[in-house]
């Protein structure tokens, strides 16, 4: 695909996502949605809202967003959409929001190849070592429904869910090695979470007490999202186009599978099989996120830029950009139009709605753990336990200084600084890579 076409698509995509954030119509970060109604109602200034958005997002951008893109060569949601959330919230008008967002997309796409080439040429392989982040992140992220159950439903339900989820993983790995175990794990975990929540609500009869209030709130918020549907549909279509052009991967579950699928010289049949595997994993992940995205959207009147994330799978599977645009726009529009029905169903189950907070807490905790473990692996790959010593020292220095770098991002930043120090030591003749 011609680079100028890719540049135009990415610029339009990031420009539109920044515009959605400016209009408080949709953002990528779930944690930003609750503050946007205050912005709409005039209870918060844009500078204050932008500062909150920056604090919530920068750790993901600096860790997952940058490291995953440098390792795979594929753009990802954290690197594209979290900064446009910030730019859109801060922008004084819609035109400025679109322009700043488009500039961010152009900057990313034009700088990706030079930075990748620079890191690849270093004597100490920083880029290759960052690949060690992937396995712990993917494996830990798949556990978020299970950890959410731990938070919400007590030890008996937790033990039951643990047994089902872990046995599912063992059976998939043993008898179906061609399937992605993490995507199945997320799906089974979410089924268990929803099943336990619905059972508890039926048992306590809490659904009847909260049904009417839940429905009325959801009805009111849904109307605002539907009013912004044309903008949301365009963004859904552009996301699918970027995915179809093989320059974008939507989530941590699929980005490394797609990296292999798009590798030069790979057999076309094998490449297609990997793409189908990635699409299946994305659908399973999307199903797991429906309660979280729906509840936060309906509670705030602010949607997600990628909807329930099914547009990612649409883009992977449809090679023609125009067809991908139409399909992506249709899929995300259908999601919005179904929100009212989803809201009515969720309104009957208080525990399902409450699970969204536990899911978010579980994801943050697991990402912190996984990035720390993956960063240790990366440092050891760079320089054995010399690398580990440097990385651990930098990590705890950040803790001692009161965390000037957010805790989630600090292990990855420590690894990057470790790589720089090791290369400086190499040029001084004090370190020889293994």
Secondary structure, DSSP 8 states (H G I E B T S, - for coil): --HHHHHHHHHHHHHHHHHHHHTTSEES-HHHHHHHHHHHTTSS-HHHHHHHHHHHHHHHIIIIIHHHHHHHS-EEHIIIIIHHHHHHHH-SSHHHHHHHHHHHHHHHHHHHHHHHHHHHHSSS-HHHHHTHHHHHHHHHHTTHHHHHHHHHHHHHHHHHHHHHHHHHHHHHHHH-TTS-HHHHHHHHHHHHHHHHHHHHHHHHTHHHHHHHHHHHHHHHHHHHHHHTHHHHHHHHHHHHHHHHTTSEE-STTTHHHHHHHT-TT--HHHHHHHHHHHHHHHHHHHHHHHHHHHHHHHHHT-EETTTTTHHHHHHHH--SHHHHHHHHHHHHHHHHHHHHHHHHHHHT-HHHHHHHHHHHHHHHHHHHHHHHHHHHHHHHHHHHHHHHHHHHHHHHHHHHTT-SS-HHHHHHHHHHHHHHHHHHHHHTTS----
